[in-house]
Amino acid sequence: MSGAVSQDDKGARAANIFDVARLAGVSHQTVSRVLNDLPNVRPATRARVEQAIAQLRYSPSPAARALVTRRTRTIGLVSPGVSDYGPSSIAMHFNFAARAARYNVEAVSSLDDDPGAVRQVVESLLRQRVDAIVLIVVDVGVLEVVRGLELSIPVVAVAASPRPSPLIVSIDQYRGARAAVRHLAELGHTRILHLAGPAGNPDAIERERGWRDELIARRLDIVEPPRGDWSAESGHRLGPDLGVEPGEAVFVANDHMAIGLLSAFRERGIRVPEDVSVVGFDDVPEAGYLYPPLTTVRQDFAALGGLIMQKVLIAVEDPETVTEDTPLPTRLILRESTRAV
């Protein structure tokens, strides 16, 4: 084949992408598409490029690939500097999905929810030439910053929000909360209290909104909820503040606070579910092994990780086709912490 690289040339230096292109008789852009496993390459052309790669023993460096494709196949991930179950699970499953798509993830933790600090983290990732940024949002102020960013790469936010957006993905916290409250109401509970999460957290806001709307729809009284910080300690501490009475029920904004609440109830001689029904949210691994096993709302974090990666790929490869996604559904898991009155 004309344009082949001589043995002397190959001995003098390592082959580059242009050598592969000459040997295969294609453009370097076509070689790049094969290397990045992109569509719209004919099978015969792909085979010819792969044969040239093998013959030249070509191994593209990340820097060389970025030079030609203007991409690094690296995604920046900004996650909160906390070990809460939800954000940690999202980060883990997104990493799995990125790895399956043959992308690297550059993970950075934001130690606080200050929008200015998050902006600095985003700028640091831009300097590393990532192809896109995924931001796990735990404060609505940060979400507003994301909406206002004008960057040369896509930023995909993971956040519950009543305002849909093409670059926001989420699990349906609102409908999950309504399902939990509906279950309690259908058991005959007419006073359903709530132990809420942090005031600025998008998930907590949507779960509280679902609780309120379901009570309003059923014309049940609303008692303003105390707020915890997602921890079992805060659930234990705030348990007495609920003023719960026999025959009532509590919808807790997450399972860990529900764990603390169950402990506080036992200390006060309140039996679950004989006296009070309790529903959590998340379905943490230990939820089924509590005493009693906890009725809760399960989130599919594996599906969310895949959806985030799918959104990133579309935003990077064909940004004009990015559309709004329906939030992923939740599932109510019935266990022994709820009972009909």
N, C-alpha and C positions, 0 to 999 in steps of 0.2 A: 504493500500500500504506500502511495506517495506520501511524503511528509513524515515518514517514520523517523524516530530519534535514533541516532547511531549509538553503538555500544560505547564509543569513546565519550559521547555526550552524557550518557547515563552513568558512566563511571565517574565523570567529573562532578556531577551534581545530582541531587534527588529530583525526580520528575515532578513537574507541577501540573496544574489543571490544564494549561494551554498545550502541554505535551500530549496529554490524554486526548484533548480535543483534536489535535492534528492527526494522531494515530488512528482515531476512530472516524475521522472525516466529518466531524460535527462542530458546532459552535461551543465555546466554553460555557454558554448559558445552558445548553442541553446537558453537558456534563454535570453542571451544578444541579439541574433538576433530577438527574439520576442519583447523585450523591445524597440529595435531600429527600429522595423517595416521593417526589411530587408527581402529580398526574400529567396527562397530555404528552407522554413520550411513547412512541410506537415500540412494541415489544422487540422488533428486530433492531431498532436503534439502541434501545436499552441494553440488549445483549452485546452489541458491538462496543458500547461504552464500557460495560463491565469487563469484557475481554481485554480491552486496552488498559484498564485499571490494573487487572491482574498481570498483564504482560510487563507493564512498567513498574509494578509493585508500588503503585501510587497510594500514599496514605495522607489524606488532606489534614492539615493542622487546623484547629479552630480559627486561628488568625487568618489563614489563607482562605478558608471557607467564608469567613465574614467579609473579606476583601472583595470577593467575587459576588456573593449573594447579598451583601449588606445585611446579613443576618448572622446571629451567633448561635441560634437554636438554644438560647438561654432565656428563661423567664424569671423575672424578679418577683419574689413573694414577700409581701409585707404583712406580718402577722403580729398580733398584740403580744406584749411581753408578759403573758400570763399563762397558767397551765389549765385554764378552764376547759371542760370537756368538749364543748362545741367547737371553739376555734382550733383546738389541738387536733380534733378529728378531721376538720376541714383541711387543715394543712397536710396531715398525713395522707389523706386520700387524694388530694390534688397532686402530691409528690408521686404517688403510685401512677396516676393517670398520665402525668408528664413523662415519667420514665417509660411507660408503655408506648408513648408517641415519640420516643427517642429525643426528648428535650431535657436539658439540664435545668435545675432550679437553683437560683441564688436567693437564699432565704435570709431575711433581715427582720429582727424583732424591733418593734417600736415600743419603747419602755413606758410611754404614757399615751394618752388619747389626745394630746394637744395637736390641733391641726397644723400648727407651724412645725412641730417636730416630725409629723408624718410627711409634710412637704420636703423637709430636709432629707428624709430617708428615700423618698422618691427620686430626688435629684442625685443622690449618691448612686442609685441603681442606673440612672440614665448615663452616668459617667462610665459605667461598666458595659454600655452598649447592649443592654438586654433588648429582646425583640418585643416584649410586652411586660406589663406589670399586673400582678394579681394582688388585690388589697382586701384582707379580711377585716371588715369594719365592725368595731365594737362601740362606736360613739357616733351619734347623728351629726355632730359638728364635723367629723372627719369626712362623712359622706358628702356634706355640702362642699368641702374643699375639693373632693374628687370631681364633683359635678362642674366645678369651675376651672379645673386644670385644662390647659391647652398644650398638649404634648405632641411630639412627632411619632409616638408609639401609642398603641391602645392601652388603656388602664381598665381592667375588669374588676369591678367591686363585688364582693360577696356580702350582701346586706339585705335584711328584710326591710321592705319599704312599700308604703301604699302608693308611691309614685313610680310606676314601672319605667325602665330605661333599657335601651338596647345593650348597654354594657354593664348591667346589673343582673346577677344570678342569685337565687335564694331558694330556701325551703319555705313552704307556706306556714309561717308561724301563726298567722291570724286564724286560718281555718282549723289548724291543729288545736288552738286554744278553744275555739267555739265547740269543737267536737268533744273536748274534755268536759266543758261546762254542760253541754247538752247531755252527756252521759250521766252526770250527777243529777241534773234536773229530772231526767227520765227515771232515775231511781227513787224519786219522790222528795228530794231535798229542795226546800224552798228558800233557804238562806245559804248561799254559796259564797264563801269568803275567798280572798285572794292574797297570797304572799308574793309580792311583785319583785322583779329584778331591778337593777340600777336604772335610774331615771333616764339617762341618756343613751342606753343601749338599744339598738334597733330591734333585736329579738324581744327584749323585755317590753318595749313599747307595743309591738304588734301582739304579743300574748295578752297584755293587759287590755288592749283594744278589743281583742276577740272575746275576752271575759266580759267586758262591759256590754258589748253589743248583743251577746247571747242573753245576758240578764235583762237588758232593755226589751229585747224581742219577746221575752217570756213575762215581762212586767214584774220582775223580781227586784227587791231592794238592792241597792249598791252601797256597800260600806267601803270607804276609802282604804286602800291597802297599805300596810307597812312595806318598806322596801329593804331587801337584803342585797348582798353583794355576790350572789351565786354560791357562797360557801355553806357547808353544813353548819359551821359555827354561827353564821347569821340566822339560819333557819331555827337553830336551837334557841338563840337569844331572843328572837322575835316571836317565838311561839306564844308566850303568854300575852303579847300585845294583841293577838287576834281576838281574844275574848270569846273563844268558841264554846258553844253549848251542845249538849247531846241532841242528835238529830240533824246537826248541821254538816256542812262539807267544806273542804278547803281545796282550791286549785292552786298549786304551788308552781312558780315560774320555772323551776328546774328541779331535777332529781336530787342534787346534792343538798339544796335547802330543804327539800322534803325529808331527806335522811335526818337532818338536824331537828326538824319539826316532829318527826316520829319519836325521837329520843325525848324531846321536851314533853310530849304528850304522855309517854310512859311514866316519866317522873311525876307528873301531876295526876296519875291514875286515870287518864282518858284513854279508853280502849279504841283501837282502830282495827276493824271497821264497825265494831258493835255500837260505839257511841258517835264516832265521827268518820266520814269517808274522806280519803285523801287521794288526790291525783297529782302526779308530777309531770315533768316534760324532759325529754331527751332519750330515755331508756338506756341509761348507763349500764355497763356490764353487770354491776352488782345489784341492779334494781330487782331482779327476780329472786334474789337470795336474802332480802331483808325480812324483818318480822314486823308486820306481814309483808309478803311480796307486793311490790308497788305497782299499782295501775298507773300507766304513764303514756306519753305520746312519743312514738318512735320517729326519729329523723333518719333518712337514708343518706348518710354522709358519703358512701361509696358512689352513689348516683350523682351526688352534688359534685364530687371531685371530677367525675367524667364530664359533667355538663360545663364546669369551669374550663376544662381543657379544650372542649369542643368550641366554646365561645372564643377562647384565645386563638385557636387555629383559624377560625373564620375571620376574626378581626385582623389577624396578621396577613393571611393569604388573599382575602377578598373582602375588605372592609365595607364595601358598598352594599353587601348582602346581609350585614348584621341586622337582626331583628330582635324584638322583645320576646322573651321566653316566659311562659307560664311558670310560676313558682312550683317546685316539686311538691307533691303531696306528702302528708304525714300519715301515720297509722296509729290508731288508739290500741294500746296493748292492755287487755283486761286481766287483772290479777286480783289479789285478795284484799287490797286496801280500800275497796269500795263495796257497799252493800245497800240494798233497798231498805227504805225506812217504812 
